[in-house]
Structures are given as structure tokens and as C-alpha cells.
Amino acid sequence: MGTHQTVMAQCNPDGISTISYYVSGRAGGWVNNRFRVNTNRFDANGGPFPGAFTEQGTLTMGPQVVSGTSVFGGSLQTWNVSFTISSGSGLVTGTATLTGPGGTGFCMVEPNGLLEQDAWGTSPPYNFAYTASITSGRFHGTFTDGGETDPEIFAPNPYSSVPNWFFEYFASSFSTAVPTT
């Protein structure tokens, strides 16, 4: 979960909207009352690299539709991210990008007057790919990893009891990280 979040948005519900953000917090821990542990997966909320994380990203979305009291999000067009996880197990640095359709975003004042700025992958495949470099004294070297990610940012989400939050997981497509040194 992101503990600090800064979001800047240029909302154009009838055209292209842009959201840029910076989030920092602690990687590793409890998610939905369960500790996430999976050898083929690490995420910003659990996994083998607990420690401090930062991420900055920019995304764009297409037009959003308001019909009476119903609101329909715009399709994500781009989402580019750089991230760092600093852990006792190693330093993870990487990038992620939207690789195809499948995400939804909102950047508008809704008919009820509430501001909504959020975006997420709507269903698998999420079409977000990441590449990462892992430098670890514990594992004696530098490794390359890559796979699928699903970032979710809500800032604010007027329908949540936690209006500003961030979540992201990374699912490796490698059976093991590939040594680079």
C-alpha cells in the first residue's frame, strides 16, 4: 500500500486525460488479512523483497461517458512507470508499460459533484508488462526479471472508505531470475 501519494491530473472527460503520480511506501506485509507469499510473484504489498518502494508514472485515457447518473470510464491508452524497491534482500529497479487494451480510467467531476481520478486493469490479461533489475548481495549478483503487472491507483476514489490508495503486483514470467553478472 502506498503511504504517500502525490497525483497531478489534467482531466478532459470528452477527450484525452492525463494522470501523473508519485507514490512511496513499504513493500511487503498484509493484504486483505493475508500475507502474500509466492515464489513466482512479488508485489508492492508482499513477497520476497520487503522494504521501501517508490513509483512514479504517467497514464492517459480516452473519453469518459456520463449518461444521466451513470459514468463509464475511458480506455487506458498509455501507462508508463518506473519503480524501485529497496530491501534487505536486494535492490529492485524497473519499468512497466501498458502493452495493449484492457484498462479503465476516470478523470472527472462526476454528476454528484465528487472528483474521481483512478485507473486500473479491468480483467486478465491486464496487458501491463514490467522489466526489472535485481541487485542482491544475498543472492550474489545482479539478475533480470520480467512479466506482468497490474497497477491500480485511486486518488481520490469517492466510493471507497480509503479514498487515496495504490496497489501493484508483479508476476514473473521467468521460472527463475536470469543472472546478468
N, C-alpha and C positions, 0 to 999 in steps of 0.2 A: 504494500500500500504506500502510495506517496504521502509523505508527511508535509512537504512543502510543494506548492504548486503555483506557478505563475502562468497565466493564459492571456494572450492578446488575440483578438479576433477582428476581422473585417467581414461583417455579415452583409450579404446581399441575397436574401431569400429567393429572389427572382432570377439570380444569375449564379456567379461563382463566388463562394465564400471561402475565406482562409482562416484557419486557426493555427497559431504558433504557441508552443508551450515549453516550459521547463519544469521538470518535476525532480524532487530528490526525496530520499527516504531510506528505509532499511530493507535490504533484500533478505529473505528468509523469515520464517515464522509461521504463524497460524493463518489459515484461510478457511472461512466457514466452519470454524470449530474443528478443523482437521489440519494436521501438519503435513504439508506436501513433501513427499519424498518419492522420487522416481529416478532411477539411474539413467534413463534416456531423456530426462527433462530437467531443466532448471527454470525458475521463473523469478520475477521480482518479488514474489511473496513466499517463496520456499525453494528448497533444493540444495545442491552441494556447494553453493557459493554465497553463504550468508555474509552480509556486510552492508556497507553504504552503497547506494546506487544513485546515479543521476541519469537523466534522459532529457534530450531536447529534440523537438520535432516540429514539423510543419505539414499540415494537410490541407487539401482543397476538396470541396464538394460542389456538386451541381445544384440546380434549383430545388427548392423545397416547396411543397404544395400545402396550402391551407384551404380546406373546404369546410365552411361553417366552423364547427368546433374541433374538427379532425385535422391533424397535422401529419404530413408524410415527409420523411427525411429525404435528403438529397443523396445520390450515389457518390461515394468517395471516388475522387479522380486521381489524387496523388496522396501519399503519406510517406515522408522521408524522416528518418530517425537516426540519431547517434546516441549511444548509451555506454555507460561504464558501471561495473560492479567491482568494488574494492573489498576483497575478502581475505581472511586468513588463509584460505585455500588457493588464492591467486588473484590476479587482476584480469578482468574480462572487459574488453573494449570491442565495440562493434557498431554496425549499421543495420538498418532494416528499411524495407521499402514495400509499398503496395505493388503487387505484381499482376493484378487483374481485378475484375469486378467482384463484389461481394461485401462491401462495407457500406454503412449508412452513417450520415451525419446530420446534425441540426445546428444552425447558427442563426437564431432569430428570436424575436419577441413574439411569443405565442398569443393567440386570441384572448387568453385570460390575463395578459399583461406580464407574464413571467418570462424572464430571459432564459434561453436554453442554448448551451454550447456543449455539444458532446459528439462523440464518434466512436464506432466500434465495428468489428467484423460481425456480420449478421448470422452466418451459419457456415460450417465447414464445407469446402475448403475456404479458409479465411483469406487466402491469396496475399499474405504478408510473408516475405522471406527475410531471413537475417543471415549475416555472416559475422563471426566473432573470432577474435584472437584471445587465447587464454595463456597468460604467463604465470607459471606456478613453480615455486621452489619446492613445494611439497611433492609435485609430480615430476620435477626435474626437467623443465623445458618450457617451450612455447608451442602451443597447439592451435590448430584451426578447427572451427566448428561452424555449422550452418544448419538451417532448417526452417521451420515455420514458426511464426509468432502471431500473437493476436493482441495488439494493444487496445486498451479501452480507456478513454478519458471522458470525464463528466465534470464540467466546470462552467456554470453550475448546471445541475440537473434538478429542476424544480419538483420532480416527483419522487425524490429519494430523501430518506431521513439523513443521509450523508451526502449533501449536495455537491461537494467537490471531492472527487476521488479518481485514482488512476490504478490500473491493473494491467499486467502483461505477463504472459508466459512464453517460454521458448521451448519448442520441441525439436530436438536434434534429428536430422535425417541421417546422421552418421551412427554406426554401431559403436564406434569409439572416436574420440577426438584424434585428429591427424597431426602428428608431430611436425613442426616446421623448423626446429633447431635441435 
